[in-house]
Amino acid sequence: MADNAPLIISPATCCWCGSKLVRHAHTPWVCPTPACQTRQLHWGVRTRRGRAKASDPWRWVYVPTPKGVVFYEQTRTTRRTLFGGAAGGAKSHTLRWGLYRDALRLPGSQSLLLRRTYKDLEKNHLAAMMREVPELGGTYLDSKKMAKFDNGSVIYAGHCETEADAMAYLSSEFDRIAFDELVTFDRDPALEIMTRARTSHPKVLEDGGAQVWAGTNPGGTGALWVKQFFIDKVVDREEFPRYNPDLYGFVPSFLSDNPWIDPDYEKDLDEQSEMRRRQLKFGDWNAFFGQFFSQWHEETDGQPWHVRSLPIPEGTEHFCSMDWGYSAPGVVLWWACLPDGHYHVRAEYKFREMSAEAVAEAILAQTRDLGIGRLRYVVCDPAMKAKTGSGRGESIFETLIRYGLPMRPGDNDRFNGWARCRDLLRPAPDGRPWLTVDVDCVYGRRTLPAMVQDPHDPEDVDTTKDDHWCDAWRYGAMSRPSPTRTRTPREDDAPPNSWGWWRAYHRRQDRQTGVLA
């Protein structure tokens, strides 16, 4: 990579060693650290075209950024890999040149590069392919939107604006499929097209098999499903029982990864709305327009925030909240009332098409499995008290009581209920959120952040979405005092062996044995 031209230093940094990327006037950006630079060059593309004599040295026409290398390396580990995050991370460029590289390395391979609309395809890729493919010794056929190479490899460029567009790809097989701006694609057509990444090509099989690549920023109509499949790896197991999280990989990108970025681009992002700024500048996947619980964050600054596993002190008071469902899912949540005034949702139980008797037995069994001696109460949808005429003519509420569950009808005030839920997501005076949710509550982790505003009532959630976990959460939140002040000392805080300490000790023992204190 030696060059006599002056060295240019970029503000972009190497994601491995932190050095600023450098280049000469006619060479790609590289990390000055030899080991990092060697790792970059391994994934680069070079050519002799444009040289005066055949003896002239090769020249590098493409060297990926260090973060681009991380993405390429990840594609050899996971069959479906997302390169996503902040805007300006060179994602589109990385996808396209990765396809060029594999087309040159794997003779006879077939690849597909997709954008949601033809307009975006033309703006982001076609003009560049027209210029770049001949430089690599290939031919670009504009009439067919196709790049051909002398070794028989082909790259097709297409779009998926309509259902008919999607169907056109379902009869083909591709060694590589690259979705640019995946969040603009609808979930089901995109997943269907991904299944066409399959191969019998010996060279491709030696290279790890057919692969799906994707690049995108947060936001867009498909942001939630992309986040669920590639980032959180928490999907609806009833709808996708064979989902394999090991097939999906994610490599985040940031402005600081891209040495080509316009210095004023970051300032432009700062002028966007706060929601869009979080998406494009920081790559925040928990930010999207219309989000009902925008306060929800699984992590903050890389540390667990609303989602974490917690040790539960012996004798902690517990209660359940419940939303009934038969055709639609029903949900039960187990709440721990922590000694410091915080709440922790320890567990969830999702059920469907089950009798009240079977649900009661499941609640009792899981309560025992959690080591809870006694539930203070089970607060539920007040509609469960209505007579259904099934079984013995008793209501679901009465059936659960008959099985020994301490049922309590909940407050169904939706306006104040959602306000109370938001209060629980706020930080307490000690700097921690009032409410945390266990990492094993996958249904809640998937559906809570996905709640959006009702298009006709911004103070309510869109009830056409999967809101059952949140309804159970709302009943639980409304059964407790509003978390608006610091907790006052209780007998539990009394000095050891004092009168107050022994009284609190016996109260805890009574709770564990089921005796009312």
C-alpha positions in Angstrom: 0.0 0.0 0.0 3.1 2.3 -0.2 2.6 5.6 -2.0 4.7 8.7 -2.2 1.7 11.1 -1.9 1.1 12.8 1.4 -0.7 10.8 4.1 -4.3 11.7 4.8 -5.7 11.0 8.2 -9.5 10.4 8.7 -11.5 11.1 11.9 -12.9 7.5 11.5 -11.2 5.0 13.7 -10.4 1.3 13.6 -12.9 -0.8 15.5 -10.1 -3.2 16.6 -7.2 -0.9 17.8 -8.8 2.5 17.9 -6.2 4.1 15.4 -7.4 6.7 13.0 -7.7 5.4 9.4 -5.2 6.7 6.9 -4.7 6.8 3.1 -2.6 8.3 0.4 -4.2 10.2 -2.5 -4.9 7.2 -4.7 -5.2 4.3 -2.2 -8.1 3.0 0.0 -8.5 3.9 3.7 -6.6 1.4 6.0 -5.6 1.1 9.6 -2.0 2.0 10.1 -1.5 -0.9 12.5 0.1 -3.7 10.4 -2.0 -6.6 11.8 -5.3 -4.7 11.3 -4.3 -3.6 7.8 -3.4 -7.2 6.8 -6.9 -8.2 8.0 -8.5 -5.5 5.8 -6.5 -6.4 2.7 -7.6 -10.1 3.0 -11.1 -9.0 2.1 -10.1 -6.4 -0.5 -10.4 -6.4 -4.3 -7.5 -5.6 -6.6 -7.0 -5.4 -10.4 -4.4 -4.8 -13.1 -6.9 -3.0 -15.3 -5.9 0.5 -16.2 -2.1 -0.3 -16.0 0.1 0.5 -19.0 1.9 -2.9 -19.0 1.0 -6.4 -17.8 4.0 -6.3 -15.6 2.7 -3.3 -13.7 1.7 -4.1 -10.1 -1.9 -4.8 -9.0 -3.8 -1.9 -7.6 -6.4 -2.0 -4.8 -9.8 -0.8 -6.0 -11.6 -1.8 -2.8 -10.5 -2.4 0.8 -13.3 -2.6 3.4 -13.3 -0.6 6.5 -12.4 -2.6 9.7 -16.1 -2.7 10.6 -16.9 -4.0 7.0 -14.4 -6.8 7.6 -16.2 -7.7 10.8 -19.4 -8.0 8.8 -17.7 -10.2 6.1 -16.2 -12.4 8.8 -19.6 -12.7 10.4 -21.2 -13.9 7.1 -19.0 -16.9 7.3 -20.4 -17.8 10.7 -24.1 -17.1 10.3 -26.2 -17.8 7.2 -28.2 -14.6 7.6 -26.3 -11.5 8.7 -27.4 -7.9 9.2 -25.0 -4.9 9.0 -27.0 -2.2 10.6 -27.1 0.9 12.9 -26.3 4.5 12.4 -26.6 6.2 9.0 -23.4 6.7 7.1 -21.8 3.4 8.1 -21.0 2.5 4.4 -23.4 -0.4 4.5 -24.6 -0.2 0.9 -21.1 0.1 -0.4 -20.0 -2.9 1.7 -22.8 -5.0 0.4 -22.2 -4.3 -3.2 -18.4 -4.7 -3.1 -18.8 -7.9 -1.1 -20.9 -9.3 -4.0 -18.2 -8.2 -6.5 -15.5 -9.9 -4.5 -17.4 -13.2 -4.2 -18.4 -13.1 -7.9 -14.7 -12.9 -8.8 -13.6 -15.6 -6.3 -16.4 -18.1 -7.0 -16.7 -18.8 -10.8 -20.2 -19.4 -12.0 -21.9 -18.0 -8.8 -25.2 -16.2 -8.9 -26.1 -13.3 -6.6 -29.1 -11.0 -6.1 -28.9 -7.4 -4.8 -32.3 -6.0 -3.7 -33.8 -2.6 -2.8 -37.4 -2.1 -1.9 -38.2 0.2 -4.8 -36.7 0.6 -8.3 -36.1 4.3 -7.6 -33.9 3.5 -4.6 -32.2 0.7 -6.6 -31.3 3.1 -9.4 -30.2 5.9 -7.0 -28.0 3.7 -4.7 -26.6 0.9 -6.9 -27.3 0.9 -10.7 -25.3 4.0 -11.5 -22.4 2.7 -9.4 -22.5 -0.8 -11.0 -22.4 0.8 -14.4 -19.1 2.5 -13.5 -17.6 -0.2 -11.2 -18.2 -3.5 -13.0 -16.2 -2.7 -16.2 -13.3 -1.7 -13.9 -13.4 -5.3 -12.6 -13.4 -6.8 -16.0 -17.1 -7.5 -16.1 -20.0 -6.3 -18.3 -23.0 -4.4 -17.0 -26.2 -5.0 -19.0 -28.5 -2.1 -18.2 -31.5 -3.6 -20.0 -31.3 -6.6 -17.7 -30.0 -4.9 -14.6 -27.3 -7.5 -14.5 -23.5 -7.6 -14.1 -21.7 -10.5 -15.9 -18.1 -11.6 -15.4 -15.7 -13.6 -17.6 -15.7 -16.5 -15.1 -19.4 -17.0 -15.5 -20.5 -15.2 -12.3 -23.6 -13.0 -12.4 -25.0 -10.4 -10.1 -28.7 -9.5 -10.6 -30.0 -6.2 -9.3 -33.7 -6.1 -8.5 -36.5 -4.5 -6.4 -39.5 -5.8 -4.4 -42.1 -3.1 -4.6 -45.1 -5.4 -5.1 -46.2 -8.9 -4.3 -45.6 -9.8 -8.0 -42.0 -8.5 -7.7 -41.4 -10.8 -4.7 -43.0 -13.8 -6.5 -40.6 -13.3 -9.4 -37.6 -14.4 -7.2 -39.2 -17.5 -5.7 -38.4 -19.8 -8.7 -34.7 -19.0 -8.6 -31.8 -20.0 -6.4 -28.9 -17.7 -5.4 -25.6 -18.2 -3.8 -25.8 -14.7 -2.3 -28.8 -12.5 -1.6 -28.2 -9.0 -0.3 -31.0 -6.8 1.0 -30.2 -3.1 1.1 -32.3 -1.2 3.7 -34.0 -4.4 5.0 -36.4 -2.4 7.2 -38.2 -1.1 4.1 -39.2 -4.7 3.2 -42.3 -6.4 4.6 -41.5 -9.4 6.8 -43.2 -12.3 5.0 -42.0 -11.5 1.4 -38.5 -10.9 2.7 -38.3 -14.1 4.7 -39.7 -16.0 1.7 -37.0 -14.6 -0.6 -34.4 -15.5 1.9 -35.2 -19.2 1.5 -34.0 -18.9 -2.1 -30.4 -18.5 -0.8 -29.5 -22.2 -1.5 -26.8 -23.8 -3.6 -25.3 -26.9 -5.0 -22.2 -25.0 -6.3 -19.1 -26.8 -5.1 -17.0 -23.7 -4.6 -19.8 -21.9 -2.7 -20.3 -25.0 -0.5 -16.6 -25.0 0.3 -16.9 -21.3 1.2 -19.6 -22.0 3.8 -22.7 -22.3 1.6 -25.4 -19.9 0.4 -25.8 -16.7 2.4 -28.2 -13.8 3.0 -26.7 -10.4 3.7 -28.6 -7.3 4.8 -27.8 -3.7 5.5 -30.1 -1.1 7.1 -30.7 1.7 9.5 -33.2 1.6 12.4 -36.7 3.0 11.6 -39.0 2.1 8.8 -42.0 -0.1 8.5 -40.1 -3.3 9.0 -37.9 -2.2 11.9 -39.7 -4.3 14.5 -39.5 -7.6 12.7 -35.8 -7.0 11.7 -35.0 -6.2 15.3 -36.8 -9.4 16.5 -35.1 -11.7 14.1 -31.6 -10.3 13.9 -30.9 -8.3 17.0 -33.0 -9.5 19.9 -33.5 -13.0 18.4 -36.9 -13.2 20.2 -39.7 -14.1 17.9 -43.2 -15.5 18.3 -42.5 -19.2 18.7 -46.1 -20.1 17.9 -45.9 -18.4 14.6 -42.2 -19.4 13.9 -41.7 -22.7 15.9 -38.6 -23.6 13.9 -36.8 -20.3 14.1 -33.1 -20.9 14.8 -31.4 -17.9 16.3 -28.0 -19.4 15.5 -28.6 -18.7 11.8 -28.9 -14.9 12.4 -26.0 -12.5 13.1 -25.8 -8.8 13.7 -22.9 -6.3 13.2 -23.6 -2.8 14.4 -22.3 0.2 12.4 -21.6 3.7 13.5 -20.6 7.1 12.0 -17.1 6.7 13.3 -16.6 3.6 11.2 -16.9 5.4 7.8 -13.9 7.4 6.6 -15.8 8.7 3.5 -18.4 10.5 5.6 -19.0 14.2 5.0 -17.8 16.1 8.0 -21.0 18.1 8.1 -23.2 14.9 8.0 -23.3 14.5 11.8 -24.4 18.1 12.1 -27.2 17.4 9.6 -28.4 14.5 11.8 -28.4 16.7 14.9 -31.1 18.8 13.2 -33.5 15.9 12.8 -36.3 15.1 15.2 -35.1 13.5 18.4 -36.6 10.1 17.4 -34.9 10.2 13.9 -31.7 11.5 15.5 -31.6 8.5 17.8 -32.2 6.2 14.9 -29.7 7.6 12.4 -26.9 9.1 14.6 -26.8 6.4 17.4 -28.4 3.4 15.6 -31.0 3.1 18.3 -33.2 0.1 17.4 -35.6 0.9 20.3 -36.7 4.2 18.7 -39.5 4.3 16.2 -42.3 6.7 15.4 -45.6 6.0 17.2 -43.9 3.9 19.8 -46.1 3.8 22.9 -43.5 3.0 25.5 -40.5 5.1 24.3 -39.1 5.0 27.8 -38.4 1.2 27.5 -34.7 0.3 27.1 -33.3 -3.2 27.5 -29.9 -1.6 27.9 -28.5 1.8 28.5 -24.9 2.6 27.7 -24.2 -1.1 27.2 -25.5 -2.0 30.7 -28.8 -3.8 31.6 -31.6 -1.4 32.3 -35.2 -2.7 32.2 -34.2 -6.3 31.4 -32.0 -8.1 33.9 -31.9 -11.2 36.1 -32.1 -10.3 39.8 -31.6 -12.3 43.0 -34.8 -12.3 45.0 -34.4 -12.0 48.8 -36.0 -14.7 50.9 -39.4 -13.7 52.1 -40.1 -11.2 49.3 -43.8 -10.6 48.8 -45.2 -11.7 45.4 -48.4 -11.2 43.5 -49.6 -12.1 40.0 -51.4 -10.1 37.3 -53.4 -11.7 34.6 -55.1 -11.0 31.2 -57.4 -13.8 30.2 -57.5 -15.2 26.6 -58.8 -18.3 24.9 -58.6 -17.8 21.1 -56.2 -14.9 21.7 -53.3 -15.5 24.1 -53.7 -15.1 27.8 -50.9 -14.0 30.1 -49.9 -14.3 33.7 -47.0 -12.3 35.3 -45.3 -13.0 38.6 -44.2 -9.8 40.4 -41.7 -9.6 43.2 -42.1 -6.5 45.5 -38.5 -5.9 46.3 -37.5 -4.6 49.8 -36.2 -1.3 48.3 -39.6 -0.4 46.7 -38.8 -1.6 43.2 -40.7 -4.2 41.3 -39.3 -7.1 39.3 -41.4 -9.3 36.9 -39.8 -12.6 37.6 -41.7 -14.8 35.2 -44.5 -15.0 32.6 -46.9 -17.7 31.5 -48.6 -17.5 28.1 -51.5 -19.8 27.3 -54.1 -20.3 24.6 -57.2 -22.5 24.2 -57.0 -23.8 27.8 -59.7 -24.3 30.3 -59.8 -22.2 33.5 -59.0 -25.3 35.5 -55.9 -26.1 33.5 -54.7 -22.5 33.7 -55.2 -22.5 37.5 -53.2 -25.7 37.9 -50.4 -24.2 35.7 -50.3 -21.0 37.8 -50.1 -23.0 41.0 -47.3 -25.2 39.6 -45.2 -22.3 38.4 -45.7 -20.5 41.7 -44.2 -23.6 43.5 -41.4 -23.8 40.9 -40.4 -20.3 41.7 -40.2 -21.1 45.4 -43.0 -18.7 46.3 -44.8 -19.9 49.4 -47.8 -17.6 49.0 -49.2 -15.1 46.5 -50.5 -12.0 48.0 -53.2 -11.8 45.3 -53.8 -12.4 41.6 -55.2 -9.2 39.9 -57.0 -9.8 36.7 -59.2 -8.4 33.9 -62.6 -7.6 35.7 -64.4 -9.1 32.7 -63.3 -12.5 34.0 -66.1 -12.2 36.7 -68.7 -12.4 33.9 -70.7 -15.7 33.8 -69.8 -17.7 30.8 -72.2 -20.6 31.2 -69.4 -23.1 30.7 -68.6 -26.0 33.1 -70.5 -25.5 36.3 -72.0 -22.2 35.3 -69.4 -20.3 37.3 -67.3 -17.5 35.9 -63.6 -17.9 35.1 -62.9 -15.7 38.2 -64.8 -18.1 40.4 -63.1 -21.2 39.0 -59.7 -19.8 39.8 -60.8 -18.9 43.3 -62.1 -22.5 43.7 -58.6 -23.7 42.9 -57.2 -21.6 45.7 -56.0 -18.6 43.9 -56.5 -15.2 45.7 -58.2 -13.5 42.8 -58.8 -9.7 42.7 -60.6 -7.8 39.9 -58.3 -5.2 38.4 -58.9 -1.5 37.6 -59.6 -1.3 33.8 -58.9 2.4 33.5 -56.8 2.4 30.4 -55.7 6.0 30.4 -54.4 6.0 34.0 -53.2 2.4 33.6 -50.8 3.2 30.8 -49.7 6.3 32.7 -48.9 4.1 35.7 -47.0 1.7 33.4 -44.9 4.6 32.1 -44.2 5.7 35.7 -42.8 2.2 36.4 -40.3 2.6 33.5 -38.9 5.9 34.9 -35.7 5.9 37.1 -36.3 5.9 40.8 -34.3 8.3 43.1 -31.6 5.7 43.4 -31.0 5.8 39.7 -32.5 2.4 38.8 -35.8 1.9 37.0 -38.8 1.2 39.3 -39.6 -1.8 37.2 -37.3 -4.5 35.8 -38.3 -7.6 33.7 -36.4 -10.9 33.8 -34.4 -11.9 30.7 -36.6 -15.1 30.5 -39.8 -13.0 29.9 -39.3 -13.3 26.1 -43.0 -12.7 25.2 -42.9 -9.4 27.1 -39.5 -8.4 25.7 -40.8 -8.9 22.2 -44.2 -7.3 22.5 -43.8 -4.4 25.0 -41.4 -2.3 22.8 -43.6 -3.1 19.8 -46.6 -1.3 21.1 -47.7 1.6 19.0 -50.3 4.4 19.5 -53.9 3.8 18.4 -54.3 5.8 15.2 -57.5 7.3 16.6 -56.5 7.7 20.2 -52.8 8.5 20.9 -53.4 8.0 24.7 -54.1 4.3 24.1 -52.3 1.4 22.5 -53.3 0.0 19.1 -55.3 -3.0 20.3 -55.0 -4.7 16.9 -51.4 -5.5 17.9 -50.2 -8.2 20.4 -51.1 -6.3 23.5 -51.9 -9.1 25.9 -48.7 -9.0 28.0 -49.1 -5.3 28.3 -52.7 -5.6 29.5 -51.5 -8.0 32.2 -48.8 -5.6 33.1 -51.3 -2.7 33.3 -53.5 -4.6 35.8 -50.5 -5.3 37.9 -49.3 -1.7 37.8 -52.8 -0.3 38.8 -52.9 -2.7 41.8 -49.9 -0.9 43.4 -49.3 2.6 44.6 -47.8 5.1 42.2 -43.9 5.1 42.5 -43.6 8.8 43.0 -41.5 9.1 46.2 -38.6 7.3 47.9 -39.5 4.4 50.1 -39.7 5.2 53.9 -37.9 2.9 56.3 -39.8 -0.2 57.4 -39.3 -2.8 60.2 -37.3 -4.8 57.7 -34.6 -2.1 58.0 -34.5 -2.3 61.8 -31.1 -3.2 63.5 -30.5 -7.0 63.8 -32.2 -8.6 66.9 -34.2 -5.5 67.7 -38.0 -5.8 68.4 -38.8 -4.5 64.9 -36.3 -6.9 63.3 -37.8 -9.9 65.0 -41.3 -8.8 64.0 -40.3 -8.5 60.4 -38.6 -11.9 60.6 -41.7 -13.6 61.8 -43.8 -11.9 59.1 -41.5 -13.3 56.4 -41.8 -16.7 58.0 -45.6 -16.5 58.0 -45.6 -15.5 54.3 -43.5 -18.5 53.4 -45.8 -20.9 55.2 -49.0 -19.3 53.9 -50.2 -18.0 57.2 -51.7 -14.5 57.1 -49.6 -12.0 59.0 
